[in-house]
Amino acid sequence: MRKLSFTLMLLACTLASAATVYRWVDENGVIHYSDQPHANAEKLNVHAAQTYKAAEGPQLGTRNEGGAPAQQQGPAYQGCAILQPADAQDFANLDSLNIVVGTDPPLHNGDQVFISVDGQLVNNGAPTSGQYTLTPVDRGQHTVSASVRDSSGAVLCQTPSITFNVRQPSIQNPVSPVRPH
């Protein structure tokens, strides 16, 4: 079995190089392959390896009529939404909150997500990756919205605002911080 495996590997290497191959069977019935002629060897016709040439894709860095670089964009966004938290969701004893923004189709290269909580941009006004952890989260009602902008700052998609509530225990009602009695 070991000899057969070695022979097949040798054949594969030989076929990959598209050279002339000789095949013969020895007195024990073992089949041999070689690139050197041998007595009673049969010359095999081996075709060259199949190759593939990729089609040319779009040229990056092409310029539009005004001489400015043309932007490579995918299809326009069909929509964008705050996936997490859900609208009107209540949280109890929350230290941090994951905010997740989804787009359809997925975010294009060069486009950026900006998240606002209570009308103020998070992350010191810098773009986020579509997911942001808000920490700390103050007690009360909050609104979240997000926008997707291209590299020039133009808004490509704007999410509807969602509202969520954070309830934390207080001295006035330490037993049930979420539902009053």
C-alpha positions as CSV (number, residue, x, y, z in Angstrom):
1,M,0.0,0.0,0.0
2,R,2.9,2.3,0.8
3,K,4.4,1.7,-2.6
4,L,1.1,2.4,-4.3
5,S,0.7,5.7,-2.4
6,F,4.2,6.8,-3.4
7,T,3.6,5.8,-7.0
8,L,0.4,7.8,-7.1
9,M,2.2,10.8,-5.6
10,L,5.0,10.5,-8.1
11,L,2.4,10.3,-10.9
12,A,0.6,13.4,-9.6
13,C,3.9,15.4,-9.5
14,T,4.8,14.2,-12.9
15,L,1.4,15.0,-14.3
16,A,1.5,18.5,-12.8
17,S,4.7,19.2,-14.6
18,A,3.2,18.0,-17.9
19,A,6.3,15.9,-18.9
20,T,6.5,12.7,-20.8
21,V,5.5,9.8,-18.6
22,Y,6.3,6.1,-19.0
23,R,4.3,3.3,-17.4
24,W,5.3,-0.4,-17.0
25,V,4.4,-3.4,-14.9
26,D,7.2,-5.4,-13.3
27,E,7.4,-9.2,-12.8
28,N,5.5,-8.9,-9.4
29,G,2.5,-7.1,-11.1
30,V,3.4,-3.7,-9.6
31,I,2.7,-0.7,-11.8
32,H,5.5,1.8,-12.1
33,Y,5.6,5.4,-13.6
34,S,8.7,7.3,-14.5
35,D,9.9,10.2,-16.6
36,Q,12.7,7.9,-17.9
37,P,12.2,5.3,-20.5
38,H,12.2,1.7,-19.3
39,A,12.2,-1.7,-21.1
40,N,8.6,-2.7,-21.9
41,A,7.4,0.8,-20.9
42,E,4.4,2.3,-22.5
43,K,4.6,6.0,-23.3
44,L,1.6,7.9,-21.9
45,N,0.1,11.0,-23.6
46,V,-0.2,13.5,-20.7
47,H,-2.0,16.8,-21.4
48,A,-0.8,20.1,-20.0
49,A,-2.3,21.2,-16.8
50,Q,-5.5,23.2,-17.0
51,T,-5.1,26.8,-16.1
52,Y,-7.5,29.7,-15.4
53,K,-7.1,33.3,-16.1
54,A,-9.3,35.6,-14.0
55,A,-11.4,38.2,-15.7
56,E,-10.3,41.7,-15.1
57,G,-12.2,43.5,-12.4
58,P,-13.1,47.2,-12.1
59,Q,-10.1,49.5,-12.0
60,L,-9.6,51.2,-8.7
61,G,-8.6,54.8,-8.6
62,T,-10.5,55.7,-11.9
63,R,-11.5,59.3,-12.3
64,N,-14.8,60.8,-13.1
65,E,-15.4,63.7,-15.6
66,G,-14.3,66.4,-13.2
67,G,-10.9,64.7,-12.6
68,A,-11.8,63.8,-9.0
69,P,-11.4,60.1,-8.0
70,A,-14.5,58.1,-8.6
71,Q,-15.9,56.3,-5.6
72,Q,-16.4,52.6,-5.8
73,Q,-19.8,52.0,-4.2
74,G,-22.1,49.0,-4.0
75,P,-25.8,49.2,-4.3
76,A,-27.5,51.9,-2.2
77,Y,-28.7,51.0,1.3
78,Q,-32.2,49.6,1.4
79,G,-32.4,50.4,5.0
80,C,-30.6,50.6,8.4
81,A,-31.9,50.0,11.9
82,I,-30.9,49.8,15.5
83,L,-30.9,46.0,16.1
84,Q,-30.1,46.2,19.8
85,P,-31.6,47.4,22.1
86,A,-35.2,46.9,21.1
87,D,-37.6,49.8,21.0
88,A,-39.3,50.4,24.4
89,Q,-37.1,47.9,26.1
90,D,-36.7,48.2,29.9
91,F,-33.4,47.3,31.7
92,A,-32.7,46.9,35.4
93,N,-29.4,47.5,37.1
94,L,-27.5,48.2,33.9
95,D,-23.8,49.2,33.9
96,S,-23.2,49.0,30.1
97,L,-25.4,48.5,27.0
98,N,-24.4,47.1,23.6
99,I,-25.8,49.2,20.8
100,V,-25.9,47.3,17.5
101,V,-26.7,48.9,14.1
102,G,-27.5,46.8,11.0
103,T,-27.6,47.8,7.4
104,D,-29.0,46.2,4.3
105,P,-26.8,45.5,2.4
106,P,-23.9,45.2,4.8
107,L,-21.7,48.3,5.3
108,H,-19.7,49.2,2.2
109,N,-16.0,49.9,2.4
110,G,-15.3,53.5,3.4
111,D,-18.8,54.0,4.9
112,Q,-19.0,54.7,8.6
113,V,-21.6,54.4,11.3
114,F,-22.2,57.3,13.8
115,I,-24.4,56.6,16.8
116,S,-26.2,59.2,18.8
117,V,-27.6,58.7,22.3
118,D,-30.0,61.4,23.6
119,G,-29.0,63.6,20.6
120,Q,-25.2,63.5,21.4
121,L,-22.7,61.5,19.2
122,V,-21.0,58.7,21.2
123,N,-17.3,57.8,20.9
124,N,-16.4,61.5,21.1
125,G,-18.0,62.0,17.6
126,A,-15.8,59.4,16.0
127,P,-17.4,56.7,13.8
128,T,-18.1,53.3,15.4
129,S,-18.0,49.8,13.7
130,G,-21.8,49.3,13.9
131,Q,-21.5,48.0,17.4
132,Y,-20.8,50.2,20.4
133,T,-20.8,49.6,24.2
134,L,-22.3,52.5,26.0
135,T,-20.8,52.9,29.5
136,P,-22.0,54.1,32.0
137,V,-25.7,54.1,31.4
138,D,-27.6,56.6,33.5
139,R,-31.0,55.8,35.0
140,G,-34.0,57.1,33.0
141,Q,-35.3,57.1,29.5
142,H,-32.9,57.4,26.5
143,T,-33.2,57.6,22.7
144,V,-30.7,56.1,20.3
145,S,-30.3,56.7,16.6
146,A,-27.6,56.1,14.0
147,S,-26.5,57.3,10.6
148,V,-24.4,55.8,7.9
149,R,-22.1,58.3,6.1
150,D,-19.7,58.0,3.3
151,S,-16.1,59.3,3.4
152,S,-17.2,62.8,2.5
153,G,-19.6,62.9,5.4
154,A,-22.8,62.7,3.3
155,V,-25.6,60.8,5.1
156,L,-26.5,57.6,3.2
157,C,-28.9,56.1,5.6
158,Q,-30.6,57.2,8.9
159,T,-32.2,54.9,11.4
160,P,-35.4,55.7,13.2
161,S,-34.9,56.6,16.8
162,I,-35.6,54.0,19.4
163,T,-36.3,54.5,23.1
164,F,-35.2,52.4,26.1
165,N,-35.5,52.8,29.8
166,V,-33.0,52.1,32.6
167,R,-34.3,51.5,36.1
168,Q,-32.1,51.1,39.1
169,P,-32.9,50.4,42.7
170,S,-33.5,53.4,44.9
171,I,-33.9,54.0,48.6
172,Q,-37.6,54.8,48.0
173,N,-38.3,51.4,46.4
174,P,-35.4,48.9,47.0
175,V,-37.5,45.8,46.7
176,S,-38.8,46.1,43.2
177,P,-36.8,48.5,41.0
178,V,-38.6,47.6,37.8
179,R,-42.3,47.4,38.8
180,P,-43.8,49.5,41.5
181,H,-46.1,47.8,44.0
